[in-house]
Amino acid sequence: MSRAVLVTGGSRGIGRAVAERFAAGGDRVALHYGSRREAAEAAFAGLAGSGHVLVQGDVATPDGAAAVVEAAVDGLGGVDVLVNNAAANTAHPLDRTSFEEWQHAWRQIVDVNVLGAAHLSYCAARNMIEREVAGRIVNVGSRGAFRGEPDHPAYGASKAALHAMGQSLAVHLAPYGIAVASVAPGFVGTERVAERITDEVRRQSPFGRVATPQDVAAAVHYLASPDAVWSSGAVLDVNGASHLR
């Protein structure tokens, strides 16, 4: 049965791969983007199947996050699956960042990665509850929540918060049949981090490479499946054994 899937930050990288994976499986996708309209239109045009919608909005504000879910509901008839993928991440090493820049980085990253995901989850879950569907929420977290992010501390902290929020919601929403889980990727070969992927980074995994966006998309797709309901509350490492815990 076709599901209605909202993927945030779907214009490129992991988000695009996730949207493509759901569409290829016959689901209808609301592909969200913030500002990269051209990239989003290209990603949208490449989705298999039909019934998809393109949604623009700023998830860093409560009203913006609510509007994104509302647009997905209007376009798809509801939201059965939410993938919280949209993220902000700018470098802000403490010893080389002014206090003003430090504050700005933390505010921007927390607004998108934590509060944005929280508001999206609230609105999507309320829609699932009202429609009495066994929905799914999957958060795209990070290995950095466990391993640390020396030059991106707000990012690491935000992803740890995202994992914790997912686990809290997993407990709260289970009585409604809604499962919530997270993936925690290591480095992924995307446009955003291309300059940071060195041979040293590749050697962090015994496979000798970093993840592809499709590796992460496969994990997200599984956690959103009916078969994965008993993985609700899980944080699934998708890092090629580059960090074990």
BALOBA-1460 file (C-alpha; in Angstrom, 3 decimals):
// residues 245
<rec num="1" residu="m" x="0.000" y="0.000" z="0.000"/>
<rec num="2" residu="s" x="1.332" y="3.423" z="-0.941"/>
<rec num="3" residu="r" x="2.282" y="5.602" z="1.998"/>
<rec num="4" residu="a" x="2.578" y="9.379" z="2.275"/>
<rec num="5" residu="v" x="6.177" y="10.231" z="3.177"/>
<rec num="6" residu="l" x="7.559" y="13.655" z="4.117"/>
<rec num="7" residu="v" x="11.332" y="13.933" z="3.684"/>
<rec num="8" residu="t" x="12.880" y="17.184" z="4.909"/>
<rec num="9" residu="g" x="16.038" y="18.526" z="3.318"/>
<rec num="10" residu="g" x="15.433" y="16.420" z="0.229"/>
<rec num="11" residu="s" x="17.125" y="18.486" z="-2.460"/>
<rec num="12" residu="r" x="20.459" y="16.640" z="-2.360"/>
<rec num="13" residu="g" x="22.640" y="14.170" z="-0.496"/>
<rec num="14" residu="i" x="21.029" y="11.861" z="2.041"/>
<rec num="15" residu="g" x="17.611" y="13.493" z="1.769"/>
<rec num="16" residu="r" x="17.468" y="13.041" z="-1.980"/>
<rec num="17" residu="a" x="18.552" y="9.402" z="-1.706"/>
<rec num="18" residu="v" x="15.893" y="8.792" z="0.955"/>
<rec num="19" residu="a" x="13.180" y="10.355" z="-1.191"/>
<rec num="20" residu="e" x="14.280" y="8.269" z="-4.162"/>
<rec num="21" residu="r" x="14.233" y="5.074" z="-2.088"/>
<rec num="22" residu="f" x="10.662" y="5.606" z="-0.872"/>
<rec num="23" residu="a" x="9.436" y="6.646" z="-4.327"/>
<rec num="24" residu="a" x="11.044" y="3.571" z="-5.904"/>
<rec num="25" residu="g" x="9.100" y="1.447" z="-3.421"/>
<rec num="26" residu="g" x="5.803" y="2.916" z="-4.572"/>
<rec num="27" residu="d" x="5.310" y="5.532" z="-1.873"/>
<rec num="28" residu="r" x="4.190" y="9.108" z="-2.496"/>
<rec num="29" residu="v" x="6.790" y="11.635" z="-1.359"/>
<rec num="30" residu="a" x="6.589" y="15.218" z="-0.182"/>
<rec num="31" residu="l" x="10.105" y="16.385" z="-0.964"/>
<rec num="32" residu="h" x="10.955" y="19.398" z="1.183"/>
<rec num="33" residu="y" x="13.633" y="21.985" z="0.563"/>
<rec num="34" residu="g" x="14.670" y="25.222" z="2.201"/>
<rec num="35" residu="s" x="16.402" y="27.420" z="-0.358"/>
<rec num="36" residu="r" x="17.963" y="25.200" z="-3.062"/>
<rec num="37" residu="r" x="15.031" y="25.336" z="-5.461"/>
<rec num="38" residu="e" x="16.924" y="24.271" z="-8.591"/>
<rec num="39" residu="a" x="18.432" y="21.234" z="-6.886"/>
<rec num="40" residu="a" x="15.075" y="20.359" z="-5.341"/>
<rec num="41" residu="e" x="13.304" y="20.539" z="-8.697"/>
<rec num="42" residu="a" x="15.931" y="18.251" z="-10.213"/>
<rec num="43" residu="a" x="15.546" y="15.767" z="-7.354"/>
<rec num="44" residu="f" x="11.762" y="15.945" z="-7.618"/>
<rec num="45" residu="a" x="11.816" y="15.358" z="-11.368"/>
<rec num="46" residu="g" x="13.867" y="12.202" z="-10.837"/>
<rec num="47" residu="l" x="11.433" y="10.514" z="-8.447"/>
<rec num="48" residu="a" x="9.887" y="7.301" z="-9.704"/>
<rec num="49" residu="g" x="6.141" y="6.936" z="-9.737"/>
<rec num="50" residu="s" x="3.552" y="9.655" z="-9.330"/>
<rec num="51" residu="g" x="1.583" y="11.605" z="-6.732"/>
<rec num="52" residu="h" x="4.617" y="13.368" z="-5.272"/>
<rec num="53" residu="v" x="4.653" y="16.996" z="-4.127"/>
<rec num="54" residu="l" x="7.433" y="19.557" z="-3.769"/>
<rec num="55" residu="v" x="7.311" y="21.555" z="-0.542"/>
<rec num="56" residu="q" x="9.329" y="24.649" z="0.356"/>
<rec num="57" residu="g" x="9.650" y="26.042" z="3.856"/>
<rec num="58" residu="d" x="11.886" y="27.193" z="6.692"/>
<rec num="59" residu="v" x="11.857" y="24.484" z="9.348"/>
<rec num="60" residu="a" x="13.944" y="26.673" z="11.677"/>
<rec num="61" residu="t" x="10.786" y="28.470" z="12.842"/>
<rec num="62" residu="p" x="7.732" y="26.915" z="14.503"/>
<rec num="63" residu="d" x="5.362" y="28.425" z="11.942"/>
<rec num="64" residu="g" x="7.602" y="27.313" z="9.084"/>
<rec num="65" residu="a" x="7.794" y="23.730" z="10.352"/>
<rec num="66" residu="a" x="4.025" y="23.594" z="10.824"/>
<rec num="67" residu="a" x="3.488" y="24.969" z="7.316"/>
<rec num="68" residu="v" x="5.747" y="22.288" z="5.806"/>
<rec num="69" residu="v" x="3.703" y="19.507" z="7.423"/>
<rec num="70" residu="e" x="0.466" y="21.235" z="6.431"/>
<rec num="71" residu="a" x="1.613" y="21.440" z="2.803"/>
<rec num="72" residu="a" x="2.551" y="17.737" z="2.847"/>
<rec num="73" residu="v" x="-0.825" y="16.829" z="4.336"/>
<rec num="74" residu="d" x="-2.640" y="18.920" z="1.730"/>
<rec num="75" residu="g" x="-0.618" y="17.444" z="-1.123"/>
<rec num="76" residu="l" x="-0.597" y="13.812" z="-0.038"/>
<rec num="77" residu="g" x="-3.757" y="13.533" z="2.046"/>
<rec num="78" residu="g" x="-1.806" y="13.027" z="5.263"/>
<rec num="79" residu="v" x="1.626" y="12.039" z="6.533"/>
<rec num="80" residu="d" x="2.307" y="8.376" z="7.284"/>
<rec num="81" residu="v" x="6.101" y="8.670" z="7.516"/>
<rec num="82" residu="l" x="8.247" y="11.638" z="8.543"/>
<rec num="83" residu="v" x="11.980" y="11.617" z="7.887"/>
<rec num="84" residu="n" x="13.716" y="14.386" z="9.827"/>
<rec num="85" residu="n" x="16.736" y="14.887" z="7.597"/>
<rec num="86" residu="a" x="17.047" y="18.688" z="7.241"/>
<rec num="87" residu="a" x="20.114" y="19.917" z="9.111"/>
<rec num="88" residu="a" x="22.338" y="22.920" z="9.569"/>
<rec num="89" residu="n" x="26.066" y="22.550" z="10.160"/>
<rec num="90" residu="t" x="28.687" y="25.279" z="10.051"/>
<rec num="91" residu="a" x="32.167" y="24.950" z="11.536"/>
<rec num="92" residu="h" x="32.721" y="26.899" z="14.766"/>
<rec num="93" residu="p" x="35.919" y="25.679" z="16.493"/>
<rec num="94" residu="l" x="36.052" y="27.347" z="19.882"/>
<rec num="95" residu="d" x="39.654" y="28.557" z="19.610"/>
<rec num="96" residu="r" x="39.139" y="30.232" z="16.216"/>
<rec num="97" residu="t" x="35.600" y="31.567" z="16.468"/>
<rec num="98" residu="s" x="34.460" y="34.889" z="17.876"/>
<rec num="99" residu="f" x="31.863" y="34.827" z="20.632"/>
<rec num="100" residu="e" x="29.330" y="36.443" z="18.314"/>
<rec num="101" residu="e" x="29.932" y="33.815" z="15.612"/>
<rec num="102" residu="w" x="29.785" y="31.086" z="18.253"/>
<rec num="103" residu="q" x="26.361" y="32.233" z="19.432"/>
<rec num="104" residu="h" x="25.059" y="32.463" z="15.878"/>
<rec num="105" residu="a" x="26.254" y="28.950" z="15.006"/>
<rec num="106" residu="w" x="24.638" y="27.405" z="18.061"/>
<rec num="107" residu="r" x="21.351" y="29.227" z="17.509"/>
<rec num="108" residu="q" x="21.155" y="28.322" z="13.832"/>
<rec num="109" residu="i" x="22.045" y="24.671" z="14.336"/>
<rec num="110" residu="v" x="19.753" y="24.105" z="17.317"/>
<rec num="111" residu="d" x="16.859" y="25.887" z="15.595"/>
<rec num="112" residu="v" x="17.004" y="23.508" z="12.613"/>
<rec num="113" residu="n" x="18.411" y="20.244" z="13.972"/>
<rec num="114" residu="v" x="16.571" y="20.098" z="17.296"/>
<rec num="115" residu="l" x="13.645" y="22.524" z="17.410"/>
<rec num="116" residu="g" x="12.801" y="22.124" z="13.738"/>
<rec num="117" residu="a" x="12.716" y="18.347" z="14.069"/>
<rec num="118" residu="a" x="10.696" y="18.625" z="17.275"/>
<rec num="119" residu="h" x="8.049" y="20.857" z="15.705"/>
<rec num="120" residu="l" x="7.858" y="18.725" z="12.556"/>
<rec num="121" residu="s" x="7.490" y="15.601" z="14.685"/>
<rec num="122" residu="y" x="4.725" y="17.180" z="16.745"/>
<rec num="123" residu="c" x="2.683" y="18.238" z="13.712"/>
<rec num="124" residu="a" x="3.217" y="14.999" z="11.789"/>
<rec num="125" residu="a" x="2.471" y="12.802" z="14.817"/>
<rec num="126" residu="r" x="-0.737" y="14.690" z="15.556"/>
<rec num="127" residu="n" x="-1.831" y="14.028" z="11.976"/>
<rec num="128" residu="m" x="-1.006" y="10.335" z="12.368"/>
<rec num="129" residu="i" x="-2.952" y="10.158" z="15.636"/>
<rec num="130" residu="e" x="-5.984" y="11.959" z="14.207"/>
<rec num="131" residu="r" x="-6.026" y="9.609" z="11.204"/>
<rec num="132" residu="e" x="-5.363" y="6.549" z="13.394"/>
<rec num="133" residu="v" x="-2.483" y="5.305" z="11.268"/>
<rec num="134" residu="a" x="0.514" y="3.303" z="12.458"/>
<rec num="135" residu="g" x="2.941" y="5.960" z="11.353"/>
<rec num="136" residu="r" x="6.714" y="6.184" z="11.472"/>
<rec num="137" residu="i" x="9.190" y="8.917" z="12.343"/>
<rec num="138" residu="v" x="12.847" y="8.402" z="11.435"/>
<rec num="139" residu="n" x="15.499" y="10.911" z="12.476"/>
<rec num="140" residu="v" x="18.792" y="11.300" z="10.643"/>
<rec num="141" residu="g" x="21.235" y="11.732" z="13.485"/>
<rec num="142" residu="s" x="25.001" y="11.336" z="13.471"/>
<rec num="143" residu="r" x="27.950" y="9.331" z="14.697"/>
<rec num="144" residu="g" x="29.173" y="12.698" z="15.989"/>
<rec num="145" residu="a" x="26.645" y="12.477" z="18.820"/>
<rec num="146" residu="f" x="28.807" y="9.697" z="20.286"/>
<rec num="147" residu="r" x="32.278" y="10.283" z="18.850"/>
<rec num="148" residu="g" x="32.384" y="14.053" z="19.226"/>
<rec num="149" residu="e" x="32.649" y="16.904" z="16.705"/>
<rec num="150" residu="p" x="35.657" y="19.057" z="17.755"/>
<rec num="151" residu="d" x="35.134" y="21.766" z="15.127"/>
<rec num="152" residu="h" x="31.345" y="21.398" z="15.018"/>
<rec num="153" residu="p" x="30.316" y="21.031" z="18.689"/>
<rec num="154" residu="a" x="26.790" y="22.390" z="18.236"/>
<rec num="155" residu="y" x="26.191" y="19.845" z="15.487"/>
<rec num="156" residu="g" x="27.307" y="16.957" z="17.692"/>
<rec num="157" residu="a" x="25.197" y="18.220" z="20.581"/>
<rec num="158" residu="s" x="22.162" y="18.740" z="18.355"/>
<rec num="159" residu="k" x="22.353" y="15.200" z="17.020"/>
<rec num="160" residu="a" x="22.626" y="13.777" z="20.534"/>
<rec num="161" residu="a" x="19.497" y="15.755" z="21.398"/>
<rec num="162" residu="l" x="17.777" y="14.448" z="18.272"/>
<rec num="163" residu="h" x="18.528" y="10.855" z="19.256"/>
<rec num="164" residu="a" x="17.221" y="11.472" z="22.780"/>
<rec num="165" residu="m" x="14.083" y="13.166" z="21.493"/>
<rec num="166" residu="g" x="13.427" y="10.210" z="19.225"/>
<rec num="167" residu="q" x="13.663" y="7.798" z="22.128"/>
<rec num="168" residu="s" x="11.314" y="9.895" z="24.260"/>
<rec num="169" residu="l" x="8.771" y="10.067" z="21.443"/>
<rec num="170" residu="a" x="9.145" y="6.341" z="20.800"/>
<rec num="171" residu="v" x="7.867" y="5.643" z="24.315"/>
<rec num="172" residu="h" x="5.132" y="8.276" z="24.189"/>
<rec num="173" residu="l" x="3.768" y="7.398" z="20.744"/>
<rec num="174" residu="a" x="3.879" y="3.592" z="20.971"/>
<rec num="175" residu="p" x="0.320" y="3.354" z="22.354"/>
<rec num="176" residu="y" x="-0.838" y="4.961" z="19.095"/>
<rec num="177" residu="g" x="1.060" y="2.406" z="17.006"/>
<rec num="178" residu="i" x="3.617" y="5.026" z="15.922"/>
<rec num="179" residu="a" x="7.259" y="3.913" z="15.891"/>
<rec num="180" residu="v" x="10.165" y="6.340" z="16.153"/>
<rec num="181" residu="a" x="13.827" y="5.543" z="15.495"/>
<rec num="182" residu="s" x="17.040" y="7.215" z="14.377"/>
<rec num="183" residu="v" x="20.036" y="6.468" z="12.197"/>
<rec num="184" residu="a" x="23.503" y="7.658" z="13.159"/>
<rec num="185" residu="p" x="25.697" y="7.848" z="10.044"/>
<rec num="186" residu="g" x="29.398" y="8.538" z="10.024"/>
<rec num="187" residu="f" x="30.879" y="10.430" z="7.091"/>
<rec num="188" residu="v" x="28.737" y="10.198" z="3.975"/>
<rec num="189" residu="g" x="29.997" y="10.985" z="0.485"/>
<rec num="190" residu="t" x="27.832" y="14.032" z="-0.176"/>
<rec num="191" residu="e" x="28.456" y="17.365" z="-1.807"/>
<rec num="192" residu="r" x="28.292" y="19.119" z="1.566"/>
<rec num="193" residu="v" x="31.315" y="17.357" z="3.086"/>
<rec num="194" residu="a" x="33.290" y="16.435" z="-0.037"/>
<rec num="195" residu="e" x="36.281" y="18.567" z="0.968"/>
<rec num="196" residu="r" x="36.482" y="16.868" z="4.371"/>
<rec num="197" residu="i" x="36.671" y="13.303" z="3.029"/>
<rec num="198" residu="t" x="40.357" y="12.440" z="2.966"/>
<rec num="199" residu="d" x="42.165" y="9.115" z="2.839"/>
<rec num="200" residu="e" x="42.481" y="9.330" z="6.614"/>
<rec num="201" residu="v" x="38.713" y="9.667" z="6.944"/>
<rec num="202" residu="r" x="38.151" y="6.718" z="4.599"/>
<rec num="203" residu="r" x="40.491" y="4.587" z="6.708"/>
<rec num="204" residu="q" x="38.316" y="5.167" z="9.783"/>
<rec num="205" residu="s" x="36.162" y="2.341" z="8.464"/>
<rec num="206" residu="p" x="37.707" y="-1.106" z="7.942"/>
<rec num="207" residu="f" x="35.827" y="-1.137" z="4.618"/>
<rec num="208" residu="g" x="38.160" y="1.647" z="3.501"/>
<rec num="209" residu="r" x="35.444" y="4.023" z="2.384"/>
<rec num="210" residu="v" x="32.726" y="6.336" z="3.629"/>
<rec num="211" residu="a" x="29.009" y="5.702" z="3.272"/>
<rec num="212" residu="t" x="27.047" y="6.533" z="0.174"/>
<rec num="213" residu="p" x="23.760" y="8.398" z="0.568"/>
<rec num="214" residu="q" x="22.083" y="5.178" z="-0.578"/>
<rec num="215" residu="d" x="23.602" y="3.273" z="2.361"/>
<rec num="216" residu="v" x="21.864" y="5.645" z="4.749"/>
<rec num="217" residu="a" x="18.642" y="5.670" z="2.726"/>
<rec num="218" residu="a" x="18.434" y="1.879" z="2.976"/>
<rec num="219" residu="a" x="18.621" y="2.067" z="6.771"/>
<rec num="220" residu="v" x="16.006" y="4.828" z="6.930"/>
<rec num="221" residu="h" x="13.694" y="2.868" z="4.639"/>
<rec num="222" residu="y" x="14.000" y="-0.209" z="6.833"/>
<rec num="223" residu="l" x="13.265" y="1.681" z="10.057"/>
<rec num="224" residu="a" x="10.158" y="3.165" z="8.439"/>
<rec num="225" residu="s" x="8.895" y="-0.258" z="7.356"/>
<rec num="226" residu="p" x="6.158" y="-2.272" z="9.101"/>
<rec num="227" residu="d" x="8.763" y="-4.954" z="9.837"/>
<rec num="228" residu="a" x="10.805" y="-2.555" z="11.987"/>
<rec num="229" residu="v" x="8.167" y="-1.674" z="14.582"/>
<rec num="230" residu="w" x="10.133" y="-3.543" z="17.277"/>
<rec num="231" residu="s" x="13.135" y="-1.342" z="16.542"/>
<rec num="232" residu="s" x="11.227" y="1.696" z="17.805"/>
<rec num="233" residu="g" x="13.500" y="3.681" z="20.110"/>
<rec num="234" residu="a" x="16.644" y="2.371" z="18.419"/>
<rec num="235" residu="v" x="19.573" y="4.462" z="17.241"/>
<rec num="236" residu="l" x="21.024" y="2.483" z="14.351"/>
<rec num="237" residu="d" x="24.720" y="3.048" z="13.648"/>
<rec num="238" residu="v" x="25.378" y="3.389" z="9.914"/>
<rec num="239" residu="n" x="29.105" y="4.047" z="9.992"/>
<rec num="240" residu="g" x="30.829" y="1.012" z="8.499"/>
<rec num="241" residu="a" x="32.280" y="-0.024" z="11.890"/>
<rec num="242" residu="s" x="34.197" y="3.257" z="12.083"/>
<rec num="243" residu="h" x="32.893" y="3.834" z="15.609"/>
<rec num="244" residu="l" x="31.716" y="1.055" z="17.912"/>
<rec num="245" residu="r" x="29.785" y="1.554" z="21.123"/>
